[in-house]
Amino acid sequence: MANSLTLDIHYSEGMYFSIFEMEAGDIEEILDIETQSFSSPWTKAMFRQELDLEWSKVFLVKKSVGRLKEIVGYICFWLIIDEVHILNLATHPDCRRNGIATSLINSCLKSSILAGAKDITLEVRKSNLPAISLYRQFGFEVKGIRARYYSDNREDAIIMWLDLNRYRKRLFP
């Protein structure tokens, strides 16, 4: 079954990208990106569980290829009361550097602000300099370290926060 609600549409490098909410039928495509992107990928059961949590959202970017739509990125986040936690963000390796992650973060931030969120947080691997740079472009600031956070290699996580009230003016001028 196709997603019925398009959240946003973007154009980059001669292609159209649409943002949708994840449905159960999207999980296999998401898993392909997940396993190509992370050394400790989420499982099918983990993504399926996100569909059952009322505070969880998973947004997808689908690229139009003729009449087909192919998933090329996703973001998973939780909205609990007035705080958002970004849990997972990935773009297909063949589609990186096309603004997909930027579009996903923007959609997450817009949705979060409209839902009344005040702050947003995430953890990122200390070695993931491109991601840290991207988050800083949105105004995220380093607020701490989670020592040996990642189970695969015991790498530290950098904790980043963004005050959404500061960011609101950029999204809704």
Residue pairs with C-beta under 8 A, 6 or more apart in sequence:
1 23
1 25
2 69
3 20
3 21
3 23
3 26
3 60
5 20
5 21
6 18
6 19
6 20
7 18
7 19
7 20
7 21
7 59
7 107
7 111
8 18
8 19
8 103
8 106
8 107
9 16
9 17
9 18
9 19
10 16
10 17
10 18
10 19
10 61
10 99
10 103
11 17
12 98
12 99
12 100
13 98
15 63
15 64
15 98
16 63
16 64
17 61
17 62
17 63
17 64
17 72
17 98
17 99
17 100
17 103
18 61
18 62
18 64
18 69
19 59
19 60
19 61
19 62
19 103
19 104
19 107
20 59
20 60
20 62
21 57
21 58
21 59
21 60
22 30
22 47
22 50
22 51
22 58
22 59
22 60
22 74
23 51
24 48
24 51
26 60
26 71
27 44
27 47
27 48
28 44
29 70
29 71
30 47
30 58
30 60
30 71
30 74
31 41
31 42
31 44
31 47
32 92
33 71
33 72
33 73
33 74
33 90
33 91
33 92
34 41
34 42
34 47
34 88
34 90
35 41
36 92
36 93
37 90
37 91
37 93
38 90
39 152
39 153
40 150
40 151
40 152
42 88
47 58
47 76
50 56
50 58
50 76
51 58
53 78
55 78
55 79
55 80
56 76
56 77
56 78
57 76
57 77
57 78
57 79
57 108
57 111
58 74
58 75
58 76
59 74
59 75
59 104
59 107
59 108
59 111
60 71
60 73
60 74
61 71
61 72
61 73
61 74
61 91
61 100
61 103
61 104
62 69
62 70
62 71
62 72
63 69
63 70
63 71
63 72
63 95
71 92
72 91
72 92
72 94
72 95
72 100
73 89
73 90
73 91
73 92
73 95
73 100
73 101
73 104
74 88
74 89
74 90
74 104
75 86
75 88
75 89
75 101
75 104
75 105
75 107
75 108
76 86
76 87
76 88
76 89
77 84
77 85
77 86
77 87
77 108
77 112
77 120
78 84
78 85
78 87
79 111
79 112
79 115
79 117
82 116
82 117
82 118
82 119
83 117
83 118
83 119
83 120
83 121
84 108
84 112
84 117
84 119
84 120
84 121
84 164
85 120
85 121
85 122
86 105
86 108
86 120
86 121
86 122
87 122
89 101
89 104
89 105
89 131
91 98
91 100
91 101
91 104
101 134
102 134
102 137
105 134
105 135
105 138
106 171
108 120
109 120
109 138
109 162
109 164
109 167
109 171
110 171
112 120
112 164
113 164
113 167
113 168
113 171
113 172
117 164
118 163
118 164
118 165
119 161
119 162
119 163
119 164
120 140
120 161
120 162
120 164
121 143
121 159
121 160
121 161
121 162
122 135
122 140
122 159
122 160
123 146
123 149
123 157
123 158
123 159
123 160
124 131
124 132
124 135
124 157
124 158
124 160
125 131
125 150
125 155
125 156
125 157
125 158
126 145
126 155
126 156
126 157
126 158
127 155
132 158
132 160
135 160
135 162
138 162
138 167
139 162
139 163
139 166
139 167
139 170
140 160
140 161
140 162
141 160
141 161
141 162
142 158
142 159
142 160
143 159
143 160
143 161
144 158
144 159
145 156
145 157
145 158
145 159
146 156
146 157
146 159
147 156
148 154
148 155
148 156
149 155
149 156
149 157
150 156
150 157
